[in-house]
Amino acid sequence: MKYDLIIIGAGPAGVSSALYATSRGLKTLVLEKDENPGGTLKKVSNITHFTGFNTGEAGTVFSKTLNSQLEQCGAKVLQGKVTAASLKGEEKEIICNGEKFTSKTVIIAAGTSQNIPDFEILEELKNKHLLNDARKYYKNYENVIVIGGSDGAAKEALFFSQNNKHVDLIIREEKLAAVPEFSQPILNAKNISIHYNSVISKVNGNENIEEVLLENTTTKEKETLKFNNCGIFYYIGSSPNTEIFKEVELNKGYILVDEKMKTNIEGVYAVGDIRVKEVRQISTAVSDGAIAAIDAAKYINAKK
Ligand SMILES: Cc1cc2nc3c(=O)[nH]c(=O)nc-3n(C[C@H](O)[C@H](O)[C@H](O)COP(=O)(O)OP(=O)(O)OC[C@H]3O[C@@H](n4cnc5c(N)ncnc54)[C@H](O)[C@@H]3O)c2cc1C
């Protein structure tokens, strides 16, 4: 079947696109590689700064809300990873689960993937105790090390400080980059130790993490932290999932769009964190999705 619109990714940007597209009568297919929609936010301990959604609600709750909106809107949703896209022609071709899907328009909403920290650690320890899903694992540990000083990492450090015995926050910079809403309570917390200008050079242990070796990036001094029961949570930034989109114009890996979310290819849009933008938040992702889907509907109607 040929679709009016194929949306790649069911994070907030993709789901918003689907809501606006189906409301305008577009035959819409959503392709999502994960079992559930929600994207990055599925793993976040609590959602903040999204108007109309309760602050502090778990990321999994946000994901469920997106799922029911998607189910109700009438878009066809398939689970599968898009592995190739041919976007230049009038008929767009998308390969997913080895199958070819075609459409008149495409919205790329594939977001970003988190960067994984690089230090010496046994593969088994890494698989078991290196985390990027705070709420799923926090009950397993007495101590948590959080790597990263941005809003995302700082928010999770606070979450762990409320649920675990002690948190060591490792940041490369000389001060916290997070907004005051997160940085102030971190500075006041009795059970968070901040290690400024620091990186992890090695993690030792067999079944459990026993030692974490830190190196000060300015003085080169070394420090060893010892643990009985510790997990390491990381949020050290992310990279755009653009490797399969060979034809769209990129800037530093992110997709370039105009104010209608149009890429350099007619009928192809990019929305949310995957596009060049200043502010990467739910509010801007859903706004992008609305703008792109409304323009896609106009584009299709003009061609009739
Ligand atoms: C730790 C952390 C905490 C955050 N907390 C907040 C917050 O509280 N409030 C807020 O407003 N923002 C927050 N953000 C930012 C927010 O997560 C993003 O701005 C938002 O998720 C962007 O939505 P998106 O739909 O563009 O991308 P994503 O959420 O990344 O969704 C992209 C989707 O595309 C899918 N996908 C990727 N590649 C493919 C493929 N090849 N085939 C099929 N599917 C694919 C992915 O599985 C994913 O579901 C946080 C970010 C982080 C990292």
Ligand as a Chemical Component Dictionary entry (heavy atoms), coordinates in Angstrom:
data_LIG
# 
_chem_comp.id                   LIG 
_chem_comp.type                 NON-POLYMER 
_chem_comp.pdbx_formal_charge   0 
_chem_comp.three_letter_code    LIG 
# 
loop_
_chem_comp_atom.comp_id 
_chem_comp_atom.atom_id 
_chem_comp_atom.alt_atom_id 
_chem_comp_atom.type_symbol 
_chem_comp_atom.charge 
_chem_comp_atom.model_Cartn_x 
_chem_comp_atom.model_Cartn_y 
_chem_comp_atom.model_Cartn_z 
_chem_comp_atom.pdbx_ordinal 
LIG C1  C1  C 0 18.272 12.345 30.356 1  
LIG C2  C2  C 0 17.316 13.259 29.593 2  
LIG C3  C3  C 0 16.253 13.860 30.264 3  
LIG C4  C4  C 0 15.379 14.702 29.568 4  
LIG N1  N1  N 0 14.330 15.255 30.241 5  
LIG C5  C5  C 0 13.483 16.085 29.599 6  
LIG C6  C6  C 0 12.371 16.667 30.286 7  
LIG O1  O1  O 0 12.147 16.399 31.456 8  
LIG N2  N2  N 0 11.570 17.535 29.592 9  
LIG C7  C7  C 0 11.784 17.845 28.273 10 
LIG O2  O2  O 0 11.031 18.635 27.714 11 
LIG N3  N3  N 0 12.809 17.275 27.587 12 
LIG C8  C8  C 0 13.663 16.404 28.215 13 
LIG N4  N4  N 0 14.695 15.832 27.518 14 
LIG C9  C9  C 0 14.829 16.115 26.073 15 
LIG C10 C10 C 0 13.844 15.222 25.292 16 
LIG O3  O3  O 0 14.069 13.875 25.654 17 
LIG C11 C11 C 0 14.000 15.379 23.779 18 
LIG O4  O4  O 0 13.990 16.729 23.404 19 
LIG C12 C12 C 0 12.876 14.638 23.051 20 
LIG O5  O5  O 0 12.859 13.278 23.437 21 
LIG C13 C13 C 0 13.026 14.736 21.518 22 
LIG O6  O6  O 0 12.029 13.988 20.920 23 
LIG P1  P1  P 0 12.229 13.301 19.492 24 
LIG O7  O7  O 0 10.923 12.688 19.165 25 
LIG O8  O8  O 0 12.828 14.261 18.544 26 
LIG O9  O9  O 0 13.373 12.180 19.690 27 
LIG P2  P2  P 0 13.420 10.873 20.570 28 
LIG O10 O10 O 0 12.718 11.041 21.850 29 
LIG O11 O11 O 0 14.869 10.503 20.602 30 
LIG O12 O12 O 0 12.634 9.786  19.712 31 
LIG C14 C14 C 0 13.142 9.255  18.510 32 
LIG C15 C15 C 0 12.476 7.921  18.232 33 
LIG O13 O13 O 0 12.926 7.427  16.970 34 
LIG C16 C16 C 0 13.172 6.027  17.059 35 
LIG N5  N5  N 0 14.155 5.659  16.032 36 
LIG C17 C17 C 0 15.445 6.063  15.928 37 
LIG N6  N6  N 0 16.021 5.532  14.836 38 
LIG C18 C18 C 0 15.069 4.770  14.235 39 
LIG C19 C19 C 0 15.062 3.955  13.066 40 
LIG N7  N7  N 0 16.148 3.825  12.272 41 
LIG N8  N8  N 0 13.930 3.299  12.741 42 
LIG C20 C20 C 0 12.805 3.414  13.514 43 
LIG N9  N9  N 0 12.755 4.173  14.647 44 
LIG C21 C21 C 0 13.870 4.843  14.988 45 
LIG C22 C22 C 0 13.706 5.865  18.484 46 
LIG O14 O14 O 0 13.565 4.531  18.928 47 
LIG C23 C23 C 0 12.830 6.844  19.259 48 
LIG O15 O15 O 0 11.659 6.236  19.738 49 
LIG C24 C24 C 0 15.567 14.961 28.186 50 
LIG C25 C25 C 0 16.627 14.343 27.511 51 
LIG C26 C26 C 0 17.490 13.483 28.208 52 
LIG C27 C27 C 0 18.593 12.794 27.449 53 
# 
loop_
_chem_comp_bond.comp_id 
_chem_comp_bond.atom_id_1 
_chem_comp_bond.atom_id_2 
_chem_comp_bond.value_order 
_chem_comp_bond.pdbx_ordinal 
LIG C1  C2  SING 1  
LIG C2  C3  SING 2  
LIG C2  C26 DOUB 3  
LIG C3  C4  DOUB 4  
LIG C4  N1  SING 5  
LIG C4  C24 SING 6  
LIG N1  C5  DOUB 7  
LIG C5  C6  SING 8  
LIG C5  C8  SING 9  
LIG C6  O1  DOUB 10 
LIG C6  N2  SING 11 
LIG N2  C7  SING 12 
LIG C7  O2  DOUB 13 
LIG C7  N3  SING 14 
LIG N3  C8  DOUB 15 
LIG C8  N4  SING 16 
LIG N4  C9  SING 17 
LIG N4  C24 SING 18 
LIG C9  C10 SING 19 
LIG C10 O3  SING 20 
LIG C10 C11 SING 21 
LIG C11 O4  SING 22 
LIG C11 C12 SING 23 
LIG C12 O5  SING 24 
LIG C12 C13 SING 25 
LIG C13 O6  SING 26 
LIG O6  P1  SING 27 
LIG P1  O7  DOUB 28 
LIG P1  O8  SING 29 
LIG P1  O9  SING 30 
LIG O9  P2  SING 31 
LIG P2  O10 DOUB 32 
LIG P2  O11 SING 33 
LIG P2  O12 SING 34 
LIG O12 C14 SING 35 
LIG C14 C15 SING 36 
LIG C15 O13 SING 37 
LIG C15 C23 SING 38 
LIG O13 C16 SING 39 
LIG C16 N5  SING 40 
LIG C16 C22 SING 41 
LIG N5  C17 SING 42 
LIG N5  C21 SING 43 
LIG C17 N6  DOUB 44 
LIG N6  C18 SING 45 
LIG C18 C19 SING 46 
LIG C18 C21 DOUB 47 
LIG C19 N7  SING 48 
LIG C19 N8  DOUB 49 
LIG N8  C20 SING 50 
LIG C20 N9  DOUB 51 
LIG N9  C21 SING 52 
LIG C22 O14 SING 53 
LIG C22 C23 SING 54 
LIG C23 O15 SING 55 
LIG C24 C25 DOUB 56 
LIG C25 C26 SING 57 
LIG C26 C27 SING 58 
# 
